[in-house]
Amino acid sequence: MKIDRDLLTKISEIINRTIDQMADGVDTVADTARTRLAMVRIQRQIDDKFEELGRLVYRSCQEGQGVDEKVLNLCHEITVLEREMQYWEEQGGKNEKRQCGQCGLDYQPGDLYCRRCGAALSQ
C-alpha cells in the first residue's frame, strides 16, 4: 500500500500548526491565571488595609479622639453589634456548631444551606 507523500506532508503541517495553536492557547490561559492570581492577592492586601484602617478609626472613636459624625455613628453601631454578639456568645450560639451531612463543613444554627456544597441543612 503506497501512501502519498504530499498527503503526509500536508497532514504533518496541519498537526504542527495545531500543536503551535494549542501551545499559544496554553500560554494565554497561564498568563490569564497569573494575572488573576496577582489581582486576588492585591485585592486581599487592599481589604486588609481597609480593615486595619477601620480598626484604627474605631479605636479613635472609643478613645474620644476627633472624628466626624458619620464615623461616630458607625462606631456606635459597631459597639451595639459587639454587645449583641457577646449576648449570643454567652447563650452558647457560637460554640454550637454543626456539620453538613454532605461535605462535613461546619455551619451555625440558623444556616439553611451549606456554603460549600449547597445542601439543605437540618435545624
mmCIF file of the C-alpha atoms, coordinates in Angstrom:
data_MODEL
# 
_entry.id   MODEL 
# 
loop_
_atom_site.group_PDB 
_atom_site.id 
_atom_site.type_symbol 
_atom_site.label_atom_id 
_atom_site.label_alt_id 
_atom_site.label_comp_id 
_atom_site.label_asym_id 
_atom_site.label_entity_id 
_atom_site.label_seq_id 
_atom_site.pdbx_PDB_ins_code 
_atom_site.Cartn_x 
_atom_site.Cartn_y 
_atom_site.Cartn_z 
_atom_site.occupancy 
_atom_site.B_iso_or_equiv 
_atom_site.pdbx_formal_charge 
_atom_site.auth_seq_id 
_atom_site.auth_comp_id 
_atom_site.auth_asym_id 
_atom_site.auth_atom_id 
_atom_site.pdbx_PDB_model_num 
ATOM 1   C CA . MET A 1 1   ? 0.000   0.000  0.000  1.00 0.00 ? 1   MET A CA 1 
ATOM 2   C CA . LYS A 1 2   ? 1.502   3.244  -1.171 1.00 0.00 ? 2   LYS A CA 1 
ATOM 3   C CA . ILE A 1 3   ? 0.866   6.481  0.816  1.00 0.00 ? 3   ILE A CA 1 
ATOM 4   C CA . ASP A 1 4   ? 1.028   9.785  -0.986 1.00 0.00 ? 4   ASP A CA 1 
ATOM 5   C CA . ARG A 1 5   ? 3.973   11.894 0.288  1.00 0.00 ? 5   ARG A CA 1 
ATOM 6   C CA . ASP A 1 6   ? 2.165   15.159 -0.380 1.00 0.00 ? 6   ASP A CA 1 
ATOM 7   C CA . LEU A 1 7   ? -0.751  13.990 1.745  1.00 0.00 ? 7   LEU A CA 1 
ATOM 8   C CA . LEU A 1 8   ? 1.583   13.048 4.605  1.00 0.00 ? 8   LEU A CA 1 
ATOM 9   C CA . THR A 1 9   ? 3.351   16.411 4.332  1.00 0.00 ? 9   THR A CA 1 
ATOM 10  C CA . LYS A 1 10  ? 0.031   18.271 4.476  1.00 0.00 ? 10  LYS A CA 1 
ATOM 11  C CA . ILE A 1 11  ? -1.115  16.209 7.476  1.00 0.00 ? 11  ILE A CA 1 
ATOM 12  C CA . SER A 1 12  ? 2.200   16.881 9.201  1.00 0.00 ? 12  SER A CA 1 
ATOM 13  C CA . GLU A 1 13  ? 1.863   20.634 8.571  1.00 0.00 ? 13  GLU A CA 1 
ATOM 14  C CA . ILE A 1 14  ? -1.696  20.642 9.933  1.00 0.00 ? 14  ILE A CA 1 
ATOM 15  C CA . ILE A 1 15  ? -0.600  18.740 13.034 1.00 0.00 ? 15  ILE A CA 1 
ATOM 16  C CA . ASN A 1 16  ? 2.316   21.134 13.630 1.00 0.00 ? 16  ASN A CA 1 
ATOM 17  C CA . ARG A 1 17  ? 0.055   24.203 13.241 1.00 0.00 ? 17  ARG A CA 1 
ATOM 18  C CA . THR A 1 18  ? -2.473  22.679 15.621 1.00 0.00 ? 18  THR A CA 1 
ATOM 19  C CA . ILE A 1 19  ? 0.241   21.986 18.201 1.00 0.00 ? 19  ILE A CA 1 
ATOM 20  C CA . ASP A 1 20  ? 1.510   25.583 17.889 1.00 0.00 ? 20  ASP A CA 1 
ATOM 21  C CA . GLN A 1 21  ? -2.020  26.951 18.310 1.00 0.00 ? 21  GLN A CA 1 
ATOM 22  C CA . MET A 1 22  ? -2.597  24.761 21.368 1.00 0.00 ? 22  MET A CA 1 
ATOM 23  C CA . ALA A 1 23  ? 0.700   25.898 22.887 1.00 0.00 ? 23  ALA A CA 1 
ATOM 24  C CA . ASP A 1 24  ? -0.302  29.539 22.311 1.00 0.00 ? 24  ASP A CA 1 
ATOM 25  C CA . GLY A 1 25  ? -3.659  28.806 23.981 1.00 0.00 ? 25  GLY A CA 1 
ATOM 26  C CA . VAL A 1 26  ? -1.962  27.220 26.992 1.00 0.00 ? 26  VAL A CA 1 
ATOM 27  C CA . ASP A 1 27  ? 0.331   30.237 27.310 1.00 0.00 ? 27  ASP A CA 1 
ATOM 28  C CA . THR A 1 28  ? -2.678  32.566 27.168 1.00 0.00 ? 28  THR A CA 1 
ATOM 29  C CA . VAL A 1 29  ? -4.514  30.574 29.848 1.00 0.00 ? 29  VAL A CA 1 
ATOM 30  C CA . ALA A 1 30  ? -1.408  30.539 32.047 1.00 0.00 ? 30  ALA A CA 1 
ATOM 31  C CA . ASP A 1 31  ? -0.930  34.301 31.615 1.00 0.00 ? 31  ASP A CA 1 
ATOM 32  C CA . THR A 1 32  ? -4.595  34.896 32.462 1.00 0.00 ? 32  THR A CA 1 
ATOM 33  C CA . ALA A 1 33  ? -4.320  32.703 35.569 1.00 0.00 ? 33  ALA A CA 1 
ATOM 34  C CA . ARG A 1 34  ? -1.166  34.539 36.714 1.00 0.00 ? 34  ARG A CA 1 
ATOM 35  C CA . THR A 1 35  ? -2.892  37.886 36.205 1.00 0.00 ? 35  THR A CA 1 
ATOM 36  C CA . ARG A 1 36  ? -5.989  36.820 38.136 1.00 0.00 ? 36  ARG A CA 1 
ATOM 37  C CA . LEU A 1 37  ? -3.875  35.422 40.965 1.00 0.00 ? 37  LEU A CA 1 
ATOM 38  C CA . ALA A 1 38  ? -1.950  38.681 41.214 1.00 0.00 ? 38  ALA A CA 1 
ATOM 39  C CA . MET A 1 39  ? -5.225  40.615 41.248 1.00 0.00 ? 39  MET A CA 1 
ATOM 40  C CA . VAL A 1 40  ? -6.644  38.413 44.014 1.00 0.00 ? 40  VAL A CA 1 
ATOM 41  C CA . ARG A 1 41  ? -3.500  38.913 46.108 1.00 0.00 ? 41  ARG A CA 1 
ATOM 42  C CA . ILE A 1 42  ? -3.644  42.663 45.639 1.00 0.00 ? 42  ILE A CA 1 
ATOM 43  C CA . GLN A 1 43  ? -7.368  42.772 46.482 1.00 0.00 ? 43  GLN A CA 1 
ATOM 44  C CA . ARG A 1 44  ? -6.664  40.855 49.704 1.00 0.00 ? 44  ARG A CA 1 
ATOM 45  C CA . GLN A 1 45  ? -3.988  43.379 50.606 1.00 0.00 ? 45  GLN A CA 1 
ATOM 46  C CA . ILE A 1 46  ? -6.412  46.234 49.894 1.00 0.00 ? 46  ILE A CA 1 
ATOM 47  C CA . ASP A 1 47  ? -9.101  44.559 52.019 1.00 0.00 ? 47  ASP A CA 1 
ATOM 48  C CA . ASP A 1 48  ? -6.573  44.065 54.846 1.00 0.00 ? 48  ASP A CA 1 
ATOM 49  C CA . LYS A 1 49  ? -5.663  47.748 54.699 1.00 0.00 ? 49  LYS A CA 1 
ATOM 50  C CA . PHE A 1 50  ? -9.320  48.805 54.806 1.00 0.00 ? 50  PHE A CA 1 
ATOM 51  C CA . GLU A 1 51  ? -9.853  46.521 57.786 1.00 0.00 ? 51  GLU A CA 1 
ATOM 52  C CA . GLU A 1 52  ? -6.802  47.957 59.539 1.00 0.00 ? 52  GLU A CA 1 
ATOM 53  C CA . LEU A 1 53  ? -7.979  51.496 58.786 1.00 0.00 ? 53  LEU A CA 1 
ATOM 54  C CA . GLY A 1 54  ? -11.409 50.673 60.167 1.00 0.00 ? 54  GLY A CA 1 
ATOM 55  C CA . ARG A 1 55  ? -9.911  49.346 63.390 1.00 0.00 ? 55  ARG A CA 1 
ATOM 56  C CA . LEU A 1 56  ? -7.788  52.471 63.821 1.00 0.00 ? 56  LEU A CA 1 
ATOM 57  C CA . VAL A 1 57  ? -10.794 54.740 63.295 1.00 0.00 ? 57  VAL A CA 1 
ATOM 58  C CA . TYR A 1 58  ? -12.878 52.652 65.692 1.00 0.00 ? 58  TYR A CA 1 
ATOM 59  C CA . ARG A 1 59  ? -10.178 52.862 68.377 1.00 0.00 ? 59  ARG A CA 1 
ATOM 60  C CA . SER A 1 60  ? -10.070 56.621 67.879 1.00 0.00 ? 60  SER A CA 1 
ATOM 61  C CA . CYS A 1 61  ? -13.838 56.727 68.474 1.00 0.00 ? 61  CYS A CA 1 
ATOM 62  C CA . GLN A 1 62  ? -13.552 54.683 71.637 1.00 0.00 ? 62  GLN A CA 1 
ATOM 63  C CA . GLU A 1 63  ? -10.790 56.956 72.916 1.00 0.00 ? 63  GLU A CA 1 
ATOM 64  C CA . GLY A 1 64  ? -12.865 60.066 72.176 1.00 0.00 ? 64  GLY A CA 1 
ATOM 65  C CA . GLN A 1 65  ? -10.473 61.468 69.615 1.00 0.00 ? 65  GLN A CA 1 
ATOM 66  C CA . GLY A 1 66  ? -11.771 63.909 66.990 1.00 0.00 ? 66  GLY A CA 1 
ATOM 67  C CA . VAL A 1 67  ? -13.758 62.180 64.254 1.00 0.00 ? 67  VAL A CA 1 
ATOM 68  C CA . ASP A 1 68  ? -16.735 63.255 62.151 1.00 0.00 ? 68  ASP A CA 1 
ATOM 69  C CA . GLU A 1 69  ? -20.375 62.406 62.917 1.00 0.00 ? 69  GLU A CA 1 
ATOM 70  C CA . LYS A 1 70  ? -20.648 59.599 60.336 1.00 0.00 ? 70  LYS A CA 1 
ATOM 71  C CA . VAL A 1 71  ? -17.648 57.852 61.842 1.00 0.00 ? 71  VAL A CA 1 
ATOM 72  C CA . LEU A 1 72  ? -19.092 58.273 65.356 1.00 0.00 ? 72  LEU A CA 1 
ATOM 73  C CA . ASN A 1 73  ? -22.404 56.751 64.212 1.00 0.00 ? 73  ASN A CA 1 
ATOM 74  C CA . LEU A 1 74  ? -20.611 53.774 62.647 1.00 0.00 ? 74  LEU A CA 1 
ATOM 75  C CA . CYS A 1 75  ? -18.591 53.291 65.810 1.00 0.00 ? 75  CYS A CA 1 
ATOM 76  C CA . HIS A 1 76  ? -21.805 53.303 67.849 1.00 0.00 ? 76  HIS A CA 1 
ATOM 77  C CA . GLU A 1 77  ? -23.363 50.719 65.509 1.00 0.00 ? 77  GLU A CA 1 
ATOM 78  C CA . ILE A 1 78  ? -20.274 48.507 65.843 1.00 0.00 ? 78  ILE A CA 1 
ATOM 79  C CA . THR A 1 79  ? -20.461 48.787 69.640 1.00 0.00 ? 79  THR A CA 1 
ATOM 80  C CA . VAL A 1 80  ? -24.142 47.758 69.569 1.00 0.00 ? 80  VAL A CA 1 
ATOM 81  C CA . LEU A 1 81  ? -23.318 44.805 67.307 1.00 0.00 ? 81  LEU A CA 1 
ATOM 82  C CA . GLU A 1 82  ? -20.429 43.752 69.568 1.00 0.00 ? 82  GLU A CA 1 
ATOM 83  C CA . ARG A 1 83  ? -22.793 43.739 72.550 1.00 0.00 ? 83  ARG A CA 1 
ATOM 84  C CA . GLU A 1 84  ? -25.304 41.695 70.562 1.00 0.00 ? 84  GLU A CA 1 
ATOM 85  C CA . MET A 1 85  ? -22.527 39.259 69.595 1.00 0.00 ? 85  MET A CA 1 
ATOM 86  C CA . GLN A 1 86  ? -21.447 38.997 73.222 1.00 0.00 ? 86  GLN A CA 1 
ATOM 87  C CA . TYR A 1 87  ? -25.025 38.171 74.225 1.00 0.00 ? 87  TYR A CA 1 
ATOM 88  C CA . TRP A 1 88  ? -25.218 35.350 71.681 1.00 0.00 ? 88  TRP A CA 1 
ATOM 89  C CA . GLU A 1 89  ? -21.796 34.047 72.663 1.00 0.00 ? 89  GLU A CA 1 
ATOM 90  C CA . GLU A 1 90  ? -22.988 33.885 76.267 1.00 0.00 ? 90  GLU A CA 1 
ATOM 91  C CA . GLN A 1 91  ? -26.083 31.987 75.109 1.00 0.00 ? 91  GLN A CA 1 
ATOM 92  C CA . GLY A 1 92  ? -23.796 29.344 73.617 1.00 0.00 ? 92  GLY A CA 1 
ATOM 93  C CA . GLY A 1 93  ? -24.662 30.052 69.979 1.00 0.00 ? 93  GLY A CA 1 
ATOM 94  C CA . LYS A 1 94  ? -21.031 30.488 68.983 1.00 0.00 ? 94  LYS A CA 1 
ATOM 95  C CA . ASN A 1 95  ? -19.924 27.090 70.244 1.00 0.00 ? 95  ASN A CA 1 
ATOM 96  C CA . GLU A 1 96  ? -22.968 25.224 68.933 1.00 0.00 ? 96  GLU A CA 1 
ATOM 97  C CA . LYS A 1 97  ? -21.570 24.258 65.536 1.00 0.00 ? 97  LYS A CA 1 
ATOM 98  C CA . ARG A 1 98  ? -22.960 21.533 63.358 1.00 0.00 ? 98  ARG A CA 1 
ATOM 99  C CA . GLN A 1 99  ? -21.644 19.808 60.250 1.00 0.00 ? 99  GLN A CA 1 
ATOM 100 C CA . CYS A 1 100 ? -23.159 19.437 56.799 1.00 0.00 ? 100 CYS A CA 1 
ATOM 101 C CA . GLY A 1 101 ? -24.178 15.832 56.134 1.00 0.00 ? 101 GLY A CA 1 
ATOM 102 C CA . GLN A 1 102 ? -22.960 16.095 52.528 1.00 0.00 ? 102 GLN A CA 1 
ATOM 103 C CA . CYS A 1 103 ? -19.489 17.648 52.778 1.00 0.00 ? 103 CYS A CA 1 
ATOM 104 C CA . GLY A 1 104 ? -18.738 17.975 56.517 1.00 0.00 ? 104 GLY A CA 1 
ATOM 105 C CA . LEU A 1 105 ? -18.403 21.798 56.580 1.00 0.00 ? 105 LEU A CA 1 
ATOM 106 C CA . ASP A 1 106 ? -19.209 23.379 59.971 1.00 0.00 ? 106 ASP A CA 1 
ATOM 107 C CA . TYR A 1 107 ? -22.266 25.631 59.991 1.00 0.00 ? 107 TYR A CA 1 
ATOM 108 C CA . GLN A 1 108 ? -24.038 27.835 62.516 1.00 0.00 ? 108 GLN A CA 1 
ATOM 109 C CA . PRO A 1 109 ? -27.584 27.278 63.791 1.00 0.00 ? 109 PRO A CA 1 
ATOM 110 C CA . GLY A 1 110 ? -29.933 29.230 61.540 1.00 0.00 ? 110 GLY A CA 1 
ATOM 111 C CA . ASP A 1 111 ? -27.994 28.480 58.337 1.00 0.00 ? 111 ASP A CA 1 
ATOM 112 C CA . LEU A 1 112 ? -30.395 26.967 55.806 1.00 0.00 ? 112 LEU A CA 1 
ATOM 113 C CA . TYR A 1 113 ? -27.936 25.793 53.128 1.00 0.00 ? 113 TYR A CA 1 
ATOM 114 C CA . CYS A 1 114 ? -24.305 24.702 53.157 1.00 0.00 ? 114 CYS A CA 1 
ATOM 115 C CA . ARG A 1 115 ? -21.903 27.405 51.953 1.00 0.00 ? 115 ARG A CA 1 
ATOM 116 C CA . ARG A 1 116 ? -19.669 24.805 50.299 1.00 0.00 ? 116 ARG A CA 1 
ATOM 117 C CA . CYS A 1 117 ? -21.965 22.295 48.569 1.00 0.00 ? 117 CYS A CA 1 
ATOM 118 C CA . GLY A 1 118 ? -25.407 23.962 48.767 1.00 0.00 ? 118 GLY A CA 1 
ATOM 119 C CA . ALA A 1 119 ? -27.104 21.054 50.541 1.00 0.00 ? 119 ALA A CA 1 
ATOM 120 C CA . ALA A 1 120 ? -30.130 21.823 52.729 1.00 0.00 ? 120 ALA A CA 1 
ATOM 121 C CA . LEU A 1 121 ? -29.107 21.789 56.402 1.00 0.00 ? 121 LEU A CA 1 
ATOM 122 C CA . SER A 1 122 ? -31.089 20.257 59.237 1.00 0.00 ? 122 SER A CA 1 
ATOM 123 C CA . GLN A 1 123 ? -32.013 22.553 62.078 1.00 0.00 ? 123 GLN A CA 1 
# 
